[in-house]
Amino acid sequence: MKVFRSLAAAALAVFAVAGAAQGEDMKVVKIGTEGAYPPFNNLTADGKLVGFDIDIANALCAEMKVKCEFVTQDWDGIIPALLAGKFDAIIASMSITEERLKKVDFTNKYYNTPPAIAVPKDSDIGGVTAADLAGKALGAQSSTTHSNYAEAKFPDADLRLYPTPDEYKLDLAGGRLDAAIDDVVVLSDWLATDDGDCCMILGTLTPDPVINGPGAGVAIRKGEEDLKEAFNKAIAAIRANGKYAEINDKYFEFDVYGD
């Protein structure tokens, strides 16, 4: 299969792949995602990408009349990989923040859910204030809005950072952490499994507009306005035509799009 890159300043940043089954060209957008953040994006045991982010990405690509091609990338290196051209966009539950906007551009949000604190079921922590978590071992995934929130809002906690949520979940279940901070949906999804039976949601947190931003968006390289506009139109379209609700209801019992 012969693959060539079409790069035009005013054109949609897509790949044209020749030699499709019917001999017709197909346009492809390479999507970077983490594959380690269920239920939003995750790799199954046989290496298949699944989750809300993946279904939303495929729906957006279908609306744009292109094909999604997914590339998995460790979270810490996902923005550098986008800037280096490894893929065309990031759809990986990445919050739109002022700090990230210095490096990349974002579409409008495609969902917005609050952070929360999880603790062991036998925890004596009484609440989710800075005083409640002072001196407590608090786990978070590094380079996320949740780790940034913990640093800003819980300065007296013993913050411990992990490369993926899997590591902090193991330590929380194993008694090596007193609490963990993450998206309420991510924590709730884990708590519904056998591995998460150890723990419970202590409470949700009020998002900080500066730290958490308006929600998760599709990240793209700066200057690619046509691609940004194509994604924005597709997000609006799937919200209007019912496809978003169909995907949402597959994973959640409430609308994760938010206000």
C-alpha positions in Angstrom: 0.0 0.0 0.0 1.4 3.3 -1.0 0.9 6.1 1.5 1.6 9.8 0.8 1.1 12.9 2.8 -0.9 15.8 1.4 0.4 19.0 3.0 -1.3 22.3 1.9 -1.4 25.3 4.2 -5.1 25.9 3.7 -6.1 22.2 3.4 -7.2 19.7 5.9 -4.3 17.8 7.4 -5.1 14.3 6.3 -3.4 11.3 4.8 -4.5 9.9 1.4 -4.1 6.2 1.3 -4.2 4.5 -2.2 -5.1 1.0 -2.8 -8.3 0.6 -0.8 -10.4 -2.5 -1.2 -12.4 -1.0 -4.0 -9.4 0.7 -5.5 -10.6 4.1 -4.2 -8.5 6.6 -2.2 -9.4 7.0 1.5 -8.5 10.0 3.6 -7.0 9.2 7.0 -6.5 11.3 10.1 -3.9 10.0 12.5 -5.2 10.2 16.1 -2.9 10.0 19.1 -4.3 8.5 22.3 -3.0 7.0 25.5 -4.7 3.6 25.7 -4.5 3.5 29.5 -7.4 5.6 30.7 -10.6 3.5 30.9 -13.4 4.0 30.3 -12.3 6.8 27.9 -9.4 5.0 26.2 -7.9 1.6 26.9 -6.1 -1.3 25.2 -7.7 -4.7 25.6 -5.7 -7.9 26.2 -5.6 -8.5 22.4 -4.3 -5.0 21.7 -7.6 -3.4 20.6 -8.3 0.2 21.4 -11.7 0.7 23.1 -13.5 3.4 25.0 -15.5 6.6 24.8 -12.6 8.6 23.3 -12.2 6.0 20.6 -15.9 5.8 19.7 -16.1 9.6 19.7 -13.0 9.9 17.4 -14.5 7.4 15.0 -17.8 9.3 15.0 -16.0 12.5 14.3 -14.0 11.0 11.5 -17.1 9.5 9.9 -18.8 13.0 10.0 -15.7 14.5 8.4 -15.7 11.7 5.8 -12.2 10.5 6.7 -10.9 7.4 8.4 -9.3 7.4 11.9 -5.9 5.7 12.2 -5.0 5.4 15.9 -1.5 5.7 17.4 -0.9 4.9 21.1 1.5 7.1 22.9 2.6 7.4 26.6 0.8 10.4 28.2 4.0 12.3 29.2 5.1 12.4 25.5 1.8 12.8 23.8 2.1 16.6 23.1 5.7 16.4 21.9 4.7 13.5 19.6 1.9 15.6 18.1 4.3 18.6 17.6 6.8 16.2 15.9 4.2 15.0 13.4 3.7 11.5 14.7 -0.1 12.1 14.4 -2.5 14.8 13.4 -4.6 15.2 16.5 -4.9 14.0 20.1 -8.2 12.5 21.3 -7.3 11.3 24.8 -9.4 13.1 27.4 -7.0 16.0 27.3 -8.3 19.0 29.2 -8.2 22.4 27.5 -5.9 24.5 29.7 -4.1 27.8 29.4 -0.7 26.0 29.9 -1.4 23.6 27.1 -2.7 26.3 24.8 0.8 27.8 24.8 1.9 24.7 22.9 -1.1 23.4 21.0 -4.5 24.5 19.8 -7.8 22.9 20.8 -11.2 22.3 19.4 -14.4 23.0 21.4 -14.9 20.5 24.3 -16.4 17.1 23.6 -17.0 16.3 27.3 -16.5 17.8 30.8 -16.6 15.9 34.1 -15.3 16.9 37.5 -12.4 15.5 39.5 -12.9 13.4 42.6 -11.1 11.8 45.5 -11.1 8.0 46.1 -10.1 6.3 49.4 -10.1 2.8 50.9 -13.5 1.8 52.3 -12.0 1.8 55.8 -10.4 5.2 55.5 -10.7 7.7 58.4 -10.4 10.7 56.1 -13.4 12.8 56.8 -13.7 15.0 53.6 -12.0 16.4 50.6 -10.7 19.7 51.9 -7.0 20.7 52.2 -7.2 20.1 55.9 -8.7 16.6 55.5 -5.8 15.6 53.1 -2.9 17.3 55.0 -0.2 14.7 55.6 -2.0 12.0 53.6 -0.3 10.1 50.8 -2.3 11.3 47.7 -1.8 9.6 44.3 -2.3 11.1 40.9 -1.2 10.6 37.3 1.7 12.9 36.4 1.4 15.7 33.9 -2.4 15.9 34.3 -4.9 18.5 35.4 -5.5 16.3 38.4 -1.9 16.3 39.6 -1.8 20.1 39.0 -5.0 20.5 41.0 -3.6 18.4 43.9 -0.4 20.6 43.9 -2.4 23.8 44.1 -5.3 22.8 46.3 -3.7 20.2 48.7 -0.2 21.7 49.4 0.2 19.8 52.7 -0.6 16.4 51.2 2.2 13.9 50.4 1.6 14.0 46.6 2.9 10.9 44.8 2.9 10.9 41.0 2.5 7.9 38.7 3.0 7.5 34.9 -0.5 5.9 34.4 -3.6 5.4 36.6 -2.9 1.7 36.9 0.0 2.3 39.2 -1.8 4.6 41.7 -4.8 2.1 41.7 -2.5 -0.7 42.7 -1.0 1.4 45.5 -4.4 2.6 46.7 -5.7 -1.0 46.7 -2.6 -2.2 48.4 -2.7 0.3 51.3 0.4 2.3 50.1 -1.8 5.4 49.4 -4.3 7.1 51.6 -6.2 8.6 48.6 -6.1 9.2 44.9 -7.4 12.0 42.7 -8.7 11.6 39.1 -11.7 12.2 37.0 -14.9 11.0 38.8 -15.8 8.8 35.8 -12.4 7.1 35.7 -12.5 6.4 39.4 -16.1 5.2 39.4 -15.4 2.9 36.5 -12.5 1.3 38.4 -14.5 1.0 41.7 -17.1 -1.0 39.8 -14.6 -3.7 39.1 -13.3 -6.5 41.4 -9.9 -4.7 41.6 -11.6 -1.5 42.8 -13.8 -3.2 45.4 -11.3 -2.0 48.0 -12.3 1.6 47.7 -14.9 4.3 47.4 -15.5 7.9 46.1 -15.0 10.2 49.1 -16.3 13.2 47.2 -16.2 15.2 44.0 -14.2 18.4 43.8 -15.1 21.8 42.4 -13.2 22.3 39.2 -10.8 25.3 39.0 -11.3 27.1 35.6 -7.6 27.9 35.4 -6.4 24.4 36.2 -9.2 22.2 34.8 -10.3 24.4 31.9 -13.7 24.1 30.1 -13.4 20.4 29.4 -11.6 17.9 27.2 -11.0 18.8 23.6 -9.2 17.6 20.5 -5.6 18.9 20.5 -4.0 19.9 17.2 -0.9 21.8 16.1 -1.2 25.5 16.0 -2.0 27.0 12.7 -4.1 24.1 11.4 -7.3 26.1 11.4 -9.1 24.0 8.7 -8.6 20.8 10.7 -9.8 22.6 13.9 -12.9 23.8 12.1 -13.6 20.4 10.6 -13.5 18.8 14.1 -15.6 21.6 15.6 -18.3 21.1 12.9 -18.2 17.4 13.5 -18.6 17.7 17.3 -21.6 20.0 16.8 -23.1 17.5 14.2 -22.8 14.4 16.4 -24.3 16.4 19.3 -27.3 17.4 17.1 -27.9 14.1 15.2 -28.0 11.8 18.2 -24.7 10.0 17.6 -23.1 11.6 20.7 -26.0 10.5 22.9 -25.7 6.9 21.5 -22.0 6.7 22.4 -22.6 8.5 25.7 -25.3 6.0 26.8 -23.1 3.1 25.9 -20.7 4.1 28.7 -22.5 6.4 31.1 -25.8 7.0 32.8 -25.6 10.8 32.5 -24.5 13.3 29.8 -20.8 13.7 30.2 -20.8 16.7 27.9 -21.7 18.9 30.8 -23.1 22.4 30.9 
